[in-house]
Amino acid sequence: MGEDLEKLKQRLPLLDYLQQLNWSGVPAGHGSELVGLCPLHPETRPSFYVNTFKNLFYCHGCGQGGDLIRFVELSQHLSFRLSIAYLERQKTSPAEPSDVMAQAAAFYQRQLRHCLEARRYLEQRGVRDPSLIEELRIGYAPGGNLRRHLTDQGYSSESLQRAGLVNLQGCDAFYRRVVFPCYQDAQVVNLYGRSIGAAFPHRFLLGPKGGLFAWESVRQFSTIILVEGLLDLAVLWQAGFRNTTCAFGSHLTAFQFRQLSAEPDRLVYIVFDQDDNQAGQLSAYQLARRLAPASVPARVVHLPAGQDPNSYLVAGATAADFADCLKGAQQL
């Protein structure tokens, strides 16, 4: 049993699992540790440490710590036995019909039309153009109705569990979340949910988060703007910066990095969040240094303290203001 558990944890490293949930951390010292905000409880100062060598975590804020299985127990509210079953299901699940995620995304897109609260949330976040909302396929998950809809379409409850759309108790994975589809090779491979309530704001389904968003249309540009989140991307597209893509966080996956670095001499503006702890800017400089050996020049853009592209434009900045920020970007 112990040997099987070790094999399970090795096949799904803790950091990989956390990154699938959109967790990001920055190096802590010179060792193999990263630190970031704790995904188990709300906090504003990072206290959640991940040791990538030992495959362990510990949060100095809530006092919780352990390995991958312990994290699943705490985050999914499952017993030890059910946590193992949950991870085994992710590891061994067969390929699902390619349209199951697309069917879920389309269903959530229809739900948005009927939820005034969700539409008001998007408006408050600066996303007001109905055609853009349609183009980005933004949806809304009220919770409690996706499982019934998809089983009526012929999908089994087991297949929905394997896809992560419902949990082991049969409940929808997303509740009161604005939902964005994540793509890879033109297929919807995951869904990102942004809470409009009191729950932890970011959530992905377990699985790859896909490539850089809208890459097939953005890759044509010789100059690209890279942001962290989809709300950042949405307001920039709305302002005319259609050469913007996002990585769903400040740490690119290996696949996303290959996409970004495939064309030498493409200029990349990195516009990450201006966090109080400088985590976003540190990640931006690290990425710029990684791009340099691939002959991809990168410039780090500085916004006012505490701002990200979304909050900057929502607070009243214009497209011209943002263009001035790009002009003042720091070249390494």
C-alpha positions in Angstrom: 0.0 0.0 0.0 2.8 2.4 1.0 4.7 1.8 -2.2 1.5 2.3 -4.3 0.9 5.6 -2.6 4.4 6.8 -3.3 4.0 5.9 -7.0 0.8 7.8 -7.1 2.4 10.9 -5.6 5.4 10.7 -8.0 3.1 10.5 -11.0 1.2 13.6 -9.9 3.7 15.9 -8.1 2.1 18.3 -5.6 3.3 21.4 -7.5 1.7 20.2 -10.8 -1.6 19.6 -9.0 -1.5 23.0 -7.4 -0.7 24.7 -10.7 -3.7 23.0 -12.2 -5.7 24.8 -9.6 -4.1 28.1 -10.7 -1.8 28.4 -7.6 1.4 30.3 -8.2 4.4 30.8 -6.0 7.7 32.5 -6.0 11.1 31.1 -4.9 11.6 31.3 -1.2 15.4 31.6 -0.6 17.8 29.6 -2.6 16.4 26.1 -2.0 13.6 24.1 -3.6 10.7 26.0 -1.9 8.1 28.2 -3.3 5.8 30.5 -1.4 2.4 31.9 -2.4 -1.1 32.6 -1.1 -2.7 29.6 0.7 -5.5 27.9 -1.4 -7.0 26.5 1.8 -8.0 29.8 3.5 -8.3 33.5 2.5 -5.2 35.5 3.1 -3.5 38.6 1.7 0.2 37.8 2.7 1.7 34.6 1.3 2.3 32.0 3.9 1.8 28.8 1.9 5.2 27.0 1.2 5.7 24.1 -1.2 8.9 22.1 -1.1 9.2 20.7 -4.6 12.0 18.3 -3.6 10.1 16.7 -0.7 6.7 17.1 -2.4 5.2 18.6 0.7 3.4 21.8 1.7 2.9 23.8 4.9 0.9 27.0 5.6 2.1 29.2 8.4 -1.2 31.0 8.3 -3.6 28.1 8.9 -1.1 25.6 10.2 -2.0 22.9 7.7 0.6 20.8 6.0 1.4 17.4 4.5 1.6 15.7 1.1 -0.6 15.6 -2.0 -3.1 13.3 -0.4 -3.5 15.5 2.7 -4.0 18.5 0.4 -6.8 16.8 -1.4 -8.4 15.7 1.9 -8.4 19.4 3.0 -9.4 21.1 -0.2 -12.0 18.5 -1.4 -13.3 17.7 2.1 -12.7 14.0 1.6 -11.5 11.1 3.7 -8.1 9.6 3.2 -9.6 6.7 1.3 -11.8 8.9 -0.9 -8.9 11.2 -1.6 -6.8 8.3 -2.9 -9.8 7.2 -5.0 -10.1 10.8 -6.3 -6.4 10.9 -7.4 -6.5 7.5 -8.9 -9.5 8.5 -10.9 -7.6 11.5 -12.3 -4.5 9.3 -13.0 -6.3 6.4 -14.7 -9.4 7.9 -16.3 -9.8 7.1 -19.9 -10.2 9.8 -22.5 -13.6 11.4 -22.5 -15.6 12.3 -25.6 -13.8 15.4 -26.9 -17.0 17.5 -26.6 -17.9 17.0 -22.9 -16.0 20.1 -21.8 -17.4 22.0 -24.7 -20.9 20.9 -23.9 -20.4 22.1 -20.3 -19.0 25.5 -21.5 -21.9 26.0 -23.9 -24.4 25.2 -21.1 -22.8 27.7 -18.8 -22.7 30.3 -21.5 -26.5 30.0 -21.8 -26.9 30.3 -18.1 -25.2 33.7 -18.1 -28.0 35.1 -20.1 -30.4 34.4 -17.3 -28.3 35.6 -14.4 -28.5 39.3 -13.7 -26.1 39.0 -10.7 -23.3 37.4 -12.9 -23.8 40.0 -15.7 -23.5 42.8 -13.1 -20.4 41.2 -11.8 -18.8 41.3 -15.2 -19.9 44.9 -15.7 -18.3 45.8 -12.4 -15.1 44.2 -13.6 -15.3 46.3 -16.8 -16.5 43.7 -19.2 -19.5 45.3 -20.8 -19.4 44.5 -24.5 -22.0 41.7 -25.2 -20.3 40.7 -28.4 -17.0 40.3 -26.5 -18.7 38.2 -23.8 -20.0 36.0 -26.6 -16.7 35.8 -28.4 -14.8 34.7 -25.2 -17.6 32.3 -24.4 -18.0 33.5 -20.9 -20.6 31.6 -18.9 -22.0 31.3 -15.5 -22.3 28.2 -13.2 -25.2 28.7 -10.7 -24.5 25.2 -9.4 -26.9 22.2 -9.1 -28.0 22.0 -12.7 -25.0 20.9 -14.9 -25.1 17.3 -13.9 -28.8 16.9 -14.7 -28.4 18.6 -18.0 -25.4 16.5 -19.2 -26.9 13.2 -18.0 -30.0 14.1 -20.0 -27.6 14.5 -23.0 -26.4 10.9 -22.5 -23.3 11.4 -20.4 -22.9 9.0 -17.4 -22.4 10.3 -13.9 -19.1 8.4 -13.8 -17.8 10.2 -17.0 -18.7 13.6 -15.5 -16.8 12.7 -12.3 -13.8 11.7 -14.4 -13.9 15.0 -16.2 -14.0 16.8 -12.8 -17.4 18.5 -13.7 -19.0 16.9 -10.7 -17.5 15.7 -7.4 -17.6 12.2 -5.9 -20.9 13.1 -4.1 -22.5 14.0 -7.5 -22.6 17.8 -6.9 -21.5 20.3 -9.6 -17.9 21.3 -9.2 -18.7 25.0 -9.9 -21.1 27.0 -7.8 -21.8 30.8 -8.3 -18.8 31.2 -10.6 -18.3 33.0 -13.8 -16.8 30.4 -16.1 -14.2 30.7 -18.9 -13.2 27.8 -21.2 -9.6 26.9 -21.6 -8.3 25.6 -24.9 -5.6 23.5 -26.3 -5.4 22.6 -30.0 -8.8 24.1 -30.5 -10.4 21.8 -27.9 -11.9 22.9 -24.6 -9.6 21.0 -22.1 -10.6 22.7 -18.9 -12.9 25.3 -17.3 -11.8 28.2 -15.1 -14.3 29.5 -12.6 -14.1 32.9 -10.9 -16.2 33.2 -7.8 -18.8 36.0 -7.5 -19.4 35.1 -3.9 -17.3 34.5 -0.8 -15.6 31.3 -2.0 -11.9 31.2 -2.9 -11.8 33.3 -6.1 -9.9 31.0 -8.5 -10.7 27.4 -9.4 -9.8 25.1 -12.3 -11.0 21.6 -12.8 -8.3 19.0 -12.3 -6.4 18.6 -15.5 -4.2 20.7 -17.8 -5.1 24.4 -18.0 -4.5 24.5 -21.7 -2.4 26.8 -23.8 -2.1 30.6 -24.0 -5.6 31.9 -24.3 -6.8 32.6 -27.9 -3.4 31.8 -29.2 -4.5 30.9 -32.7 -5.6 34.5 -33.2 -2.9 36.2 -31.1 0.1 34.4 -32.5 -0.1 36.4 -35.8 1.1 39.5 -34.1 4.8 40.5 -33.9 4.2 42.2 -30.6 2.3 40.3 -27.9 0.9 41.5 -24.5 1.0 38.7 -21.8 -1.3 39.1 -18.8 -2.2 36.8 -15.9 -5.9 36.6 -16.0 -8.9 36.4 -18.4 -10.5 39.5 -16.9 -7.3 41.4 -17.7 -7.4 40.1 -21.2 -11.1 40.9 -21.6 -10.8 44.6 -20.7 -7.7 45.0 -22.9 -9.4 43.3 -25.9 -12.3 45.7 -25.3 -9.9 48.6 -25.3 -8.5 47.5 -28.7 -5.4 45.6 -27.6 -6.3 42.4 -29.5 -2.7 41.2 -29.3 -3.2 40.2 -25.7 -3.1 36.7 -24.4 -3.1 35.2 -20.9 -1.5 32.3 -19.1 -4.1 31.8 -16.3 -1.5 32.9 -13.7 2.0 34.2 -13.6 3.8 30.8 -14.1 3.7 29.4 -17.6 3.4 25.7 -18.2 6.1 24.1 -20.5 3.5 24.1 -23.3 2.6 27.7 -22.9 6.3 28.7 -22.8 7.0 26.8 -26.0 4.1 28.7 -27.6 5.4 32.1 -26.5 9.1 31.4 -27.4 8.5 29.7 -30.8 9.0 32.8 -32.9 12.4 34.5 -32.4 12.4 38.3 -32.3 8.7 38.5 -31.3 8.4 41.3 -28.8 6.6 40.3 -25.6 5.2 42.9 -23.1 4.7 41.2 -19.7 2.0 42.9 -17.7 1.6 41.0 -14.5 -0.1 42.2 -11.3 1.6 44.9 -9.2 1.2 42.9 -6.0 2.2 44.4 -2.7 4.7 41.6 -2.1 6.1 42.0 -5.6 5.3 38.4 -6.5 3.8 39.3 -9.9 6.8 41.5 -10.9 9.3 38.9 -9.7 7.6 36.3 -11.9 7.6 38.8 -14.8 11.4 39.3 -14.6 12.0 35.6 -14.3 10.0 35.0 -17.4 11.8 37.7 -19.3 15.1 36.1 -18.4 13.9 32.7 -19.6 12.8 34.2 -22.9 16.2 35.8 -23.6 18.1 32.6 -24.6 15.2 31.9 -27.1 15.9 35.3 -28.8 12.5 36.6 -27.7 12.9 40.1 -26.4 10.7 40.8 -23.4 9.8 44.0 -21.6 8.3 44.2 -18.1 5.4 46.7 -17.8 4.9 48.6 -14.6 1.4 49.7 -13.6 0.5 51.8 -10.5 1.1 50.0 -7.2 -1.5 47.5 -6.4 -3.1 47.4 -9.9 -3.5 44.8 -12.6 -4.6 45.6 -16.1 -8.3 45.0 -15.2 -8.4 47.2 -12.1 -6.3 49.8 -13.8 -8.8 50.3 -16.6 -11.8 49.8 -14.4 -10.5 52.7 -12.2 -10.6 55.0 -15.1 -7.4 54.6 -17.1 -7.8 54.9 -20.9 -6.4 52.9 -23.8 -3.9 55.8 -24.2 -2.9 55.5 -20.6 -2.2 51.9 -21.0 -0.3 52.5 -24.3 1.9 55.0 -22.3 2.7 52.2 -19.8 3.8 50.0 -22.7 6.0 52.7 -24.0 7.7 53.0 -20.6 8.2 49.3 -20.2 11.6 48.2 -18.8 13.8 46.3 -21.2 16.2 43.7 -19.7 
